[in-house]
Amino acid sequence: MQVTGGASAPARPSSSADDGRTRHRVAALLLEHGPQTATELAGRLGVSPTAVRRHLDALVATGRIEERHAPGTPRGRGRPARLFHLTDAGRSDFPHAYDDLALTALRFVAAQGGPDAVRAVAEAQLAGLEQRCSAAVEAAPGAPVDRAQALAGALTAEGYAASASAISGGGQLCQHHCPVAHVAAEFPQLCEAETAVIGRLVGTHVQRLATIAHGDGVCTTHIPGPVRRASGGEHMRAGNRSGPASPVPNERTAHRRRAGGRPAPSTSSTPTNDRERTPA
């Protein structure tokens, strides 16, 4: 009997391996972009909602994600919109900064030196992060919101999956992953030191609105727009330098004064009240 030789065809990847990769991509999307619906995830993956639902059900069953009602969704007729969130177990699949070792070390520091000693360790640990991010931020325009965009890119490179967006009155910096979330849950000094670093890098006082360490889905930091003094004593919030800023309610007096061609008084330190003026 003649046996023909030759190389055998390579084995095709098993469906279970494909499923594992797809589910990891789903978890990574939830980590990077925050809670999403099945339809949103399907669009990012380029598959049908039915196909992604199978992977979502498997991730829910293993405790890596959870399903919740979307906030503000009416509970009337029809199925309410539901969002999928990454759980702590799901986040543990992504790199963390040696949580157990860090917790042991910080507990020892706290026992020996108290909260101030923990804060000093946190500030020293974040000094390197601040130095690495400063180069990218310094190359950005001077406005804090613009600097936050550059900072988001630098933090993403550090593993924070960060994004920045402009909102009314300033901007928001969102970090969808925290490499030390489990440690920060016990030692909030890490979050406080990180908030101070963000403020220094963007060049203004910032406010932390939510943290993953405290059970929120995203670390969110509010970045207020800078306030500058206009002629006439009014306070104005700086807008985009590429065009004139639209008046906000507390700027209407100055806007009407400019539109009417009347110069703002420069000798009085008391703001003029619109109701005291009679239209010509």
Sequence and secondary structure as in RCSB ss.txt:
>XXXX:A:sequence
MQVTGGASAPARPSSSADDGRTRHRVAALLLEHGPQTATELAGRLGVSPTAVRRHLDALVATGRIEERHAPGTPR
GRGRPARLFHLTDAGRSDFPHAYDDLALTALRFVAAQGGPDAVRAVAEAQLAGLEQRCSAAVEAAPGAPVDRAQA
LAGALTAEGYAASASAISGGGQLCQHHCPVAHVAAEFPQLCEAETAVIGRLVGTHVQRLATIAHGDGVCTTHIPG
PVRRASGGEHMRAGNRSGPASPVPNERTAHRRRAGGRPAPSTSSTPTNDRERTPA
>XXXX:A:secstr
              HHHHHHHHHHHHHHHHHHH SB HHHHHHHHTS HHHHHHHHHHHHHTTSEEEEE TT   
SSS   EEEEE HHHHTTS  S HHHHHHHHHHHHHHH HHHHHHHHHHHHHHHHHHHHHHHHTS SSHHHHHHH
HHHHHHHTT  EEEEEETTEEEEEES  TTHHHHHH THHHHHHHHHHHHHHTS  EEEE GGGT SSEEEEEE 
 EEE TTS EEE   TTS     GGGHHHHHHHHTT    SS  S   GGG    
